[in-house]
Amino acid sequence: MPGPYPIVGAPVTAIKPLFKTPKINTGIRPSADIEYYFFGSDDELVIQETMWGSSYASFEILGIGGVPFICPLRSIEMVEKIAPTVWRIRAHYELNITNPQTGQTEQTFEFGGGSQRILVAQYGQVGSYGTVPTGLDNSVGVSANGEVQGIELPPPDSIFTWTGYFSSVSPYTFQTMVNAVNSVSFKGHPPGQVRIMGISGQQRGWGDWQVGFRFGVKLNVGTAASIYYGPNNTLGPITCAGWDLIDVHTLMTLVGSGASARIKPVADFVRIMRWALFTDFAALGIDD
């Protein structure tokens, strides 16, 4: 029947392991305690040096699914003096699960937020004010002469972070959600306000993944009377999700001819453009 058994090295004749007494823990930090009889000295220094040099150097514990955990010797305890030169000794073996063991690997990933200037709103127009001409594409920040200048993504009003520990993760899922915005309430923030600005993770050996999330909060634009655009501030009041873009345009027309020809603004319009994926953050595995 497979089970725990000492490996690596062999005891000297002055040490007798008591195989019937190992105390084994197969939890998060696998460990084992093995007791020995030590013969031949009453000097604590000699006993410690002999035990460290001659007892079993490691102990193998079979975990769930038969995965072996190699637990190194961590400490030697002199438990009981039985006779003048006879001691009962306890050796403690423990796996530091956060440190990679021989044959294991360390894995990391980090995904950032990308460009801060948006040229194209991938998810299109989600609102408008004024008369919007037909045939417009999803370009934003278009000048009067048709040049696509883009819109600088505004900084967040605030930033908060969250760190979690997971037995398994999907880096691909995290990568696809960077820059996403909450479509449902998240951490007390209504939809449209929270953007995933970055995700990083690390796994060492067989341990859990440590994953850090960085969120930026941009308050939604309400219907306050001061939020107007256009000639004489007649376009509005504007309502806009915090991370959507307010794209303001001025329609121009050519008047006159010859030497008297000139360009004249005739009307303004505003488009609310969505550049980020709006999605439920439940896939992150974070409790709201």
N, C-alpha and C positions, 0 to 999 in steps of 0.2 A: 504494500500500500504506500503510495507516494506521500511524502510529508516533509517536515523540516528536518534538516540534518546538517551537522557541522561540516565545513569544507576548508580547504587551504591550510596546510601546516599540520603538525601532529604534536601532541603533548609529550613532554619528557616524562621519565619514570617517576619524578617527584610530584606529578600532578595527575590526579585521577578524576575525569569528568563524570558527573552523575547524570547519565542520559535520561533517567526516568523523571528528572525534575525540571525540564525547561519550561519556562513561562513565556508564552508566545502571544504577541499582539499583532493582529493582521489589519489594524485600522489604517487611518490616514498616514500615520508614521509607524510603519512596521518595525517591531522590535522583539528581542528575545533575551531572557535572562537564563544563564546556565550556571549551575553551581559546581564547584570543583573541591576536591580534597587536596590540600597541599602538604607534602611531607618534607621534613629535613631542615627547617630553619625557623627561628623565632624572630629574625630580623625583618622588620617591615619593609625596609628598602630592598633587601634581597628578595623578599616575597613578591613585591610589586614588579621589580625588574624581571624576575623569572616568569611571572604570569604574563606580562606584556610581551615577552620575547618568545614564550613557549606555548601559550594557550592557543586555541583556535583563533585565527586572525579574522574570520568572518563566519556568518551564519546565514544559511539560505532558508527563506520562507516562501512557500508557494501561496500566492494570492489568488484572487478570484480569476477563474479561467485558466489556472495553472501558470500564471505569469510569475517568474521567479524574482524575488527581491533579495539582493545580496547586502546583508547588513554588516557593516564593519564593527569591530570591537571598539567601544566608546569609553568604557570605564571598568575599573577593577575595585571591588569592595571587599574588605576583610570583614566577614560577617561574624564568625564565632571561633574562638580558640578552644579546640577540643582536647589537646594535650600540649605539653611544652613545645613540641616542634610540629604540631599538626593543627592546621587551620581549615575552616570551611570558607571558601572564597566564592564571591558572586561576580561573574563577568556579564556586562551589559552590552548587547549588540543592538544597534539602531540605524535605520536608514534615514538620512537627511533627505527627504523627498524633494526639497527645493534645489538640490545640487545634482547635476547630471552624473550618472554612474558610467562606468566603462561600457562603451558600446551604445550609449544614448546620445541624443543630439539636443541642441538648443535652437529654438525657432523663434523668429520675431517677424512682425510685419508693422507697417506704418503707412497710413493713407492720409493725404492732406486735402486741402480744399480747392486746389487748382487756381485758375486765373481769377483776378479780382475785377477785370473789365469784361463786361458781357456785350458781345456783338449780336448774338442771335438768341432770342427767347425760344428755346426748344419746344416749350409746351404752349406757345401762342398767346393770343389775346384772350383775357378772361374778363375784361370790362372796358368801358369807353365812356368818354364825355365829349360832347360836341359831335359834329358830323364827320365821321371817319370815311375817307375815300375808299372805294373798292379796289381790290387787286393788290393790296399791300402784302408783303411777305412778313416774316417774323424778325426781320432786322430791327435793331433798336438804336436810338441815337443817330438818326439819319439827318444830315444837314440839309439846308435849303437847296443846295446844288446836287443832292443825291448821294453824298459821300457817307458811308456807314462809319460813324465815329465810336459807336458803342456807348454804354453807360457804365460808369465806375460803380462797382458794388459798394454800397455804404457799409461802414463798420457796424458791428453789432452794438446795441445799447449796453449789453452786459454779456459776460461769458461765465459759464459754470462747467465744472468737470465732474465725472463720475467714474469710479474704478470698480470693476467686478471680477470675480474669479469663477471660471467655467471649466468643467471637466472636458469639454470639447467645443470647438468653434468652427465657423465657416468663414475664413478670410475673404472668400469671393463675395459672400453676402454682405459683409461689412464694406468691401470696396464699392459695391454697387449702390450703397446707401450714403456714401460721403457726399455732402452738399444737399442731401434730401432735407425736406421741411415737413414738420408734423402736420398730418391731415386730420388728426384727432387730438384732443387735449393731452398734454404731456407735461408731467411735473408741475401741474398747476397753470400751465400756459395754454391759451386757446389755440386752435388750429392756425397755422400760418406764421407763428412767431419764432419757433425754435428750428435752427439749422444745425446739422451735423457738420462741424468744421474739421474734424479729424478723429481718427481711430488708430490706436496702436496696441499691439499685443505682444506678449512674450510667454514662452513655455520653456521650462528647464527640466530636462529628463522626463520622468513620468508624472510630474506635478501638474496641477491645474494651470490653465491659461490665465494670466493676469492681463486684463484688457482695460485700457483707459479710453474714455470718450470725452471729446471737447465739444461743447455746444455753445452756439452764439444766439442771443435773443435780440430780436428786432421787433419793437412793439408795432402792433397793427395800427394803420391809419384809420381813425374813426371818422365821424361825420361832423367834426367841429366846424363852425362857420368860417374859421380862418383858413381852412384847407381848400383853396380855390386856385384855379389856373385860368389862363386865357385872357383875352382883352377885357379890361375892366373887371378882372376876377369874376367872370360869369360862368366858368365851367366848374361845376362842383355842386355841393361839397363832395370831395373825393373820399371813397372808401376803398381801402387797399390792404391786402395781407402784408404783414411786416416785411417779408422777403420777396414779394412781387415788386416789379419795377414800374415807376410812373414815367411814362415816355411821352414827353410834350412835343408837339409838332406845330409849326406855323406854315400854313398854306400860302404860297406866293403866286402872283400872277404878273404877266408882262402887260404894261399899259403904255399907250403911245407908240410911236414908230419913229424910225430914223434917229436923228440926233436927240429927240425928246423922249425916246423909249426909256423906261425905268421899271424896276421890279418893285411891286407893292404887295405887302402882306394883306391878305383878305380875311383870313379866319384861322383860329387855332383849334386843335383838338388834342385830346389826351387818350392814350391807350394804356390800360393796365396789362402788363406783359408778364408771363410766368416763365422763368428760366430754369427753375429747380423742380425736381420731382417732389410732389406732395404725396406722402405715404404714411402709413401707420408704423410707429416705431416699435411695435411689438416684436418684430423680427430681431431686434437688438438683444432681446432676452433680459431687459431691464424692467423691474417692477415700477409701475407708475406711482 
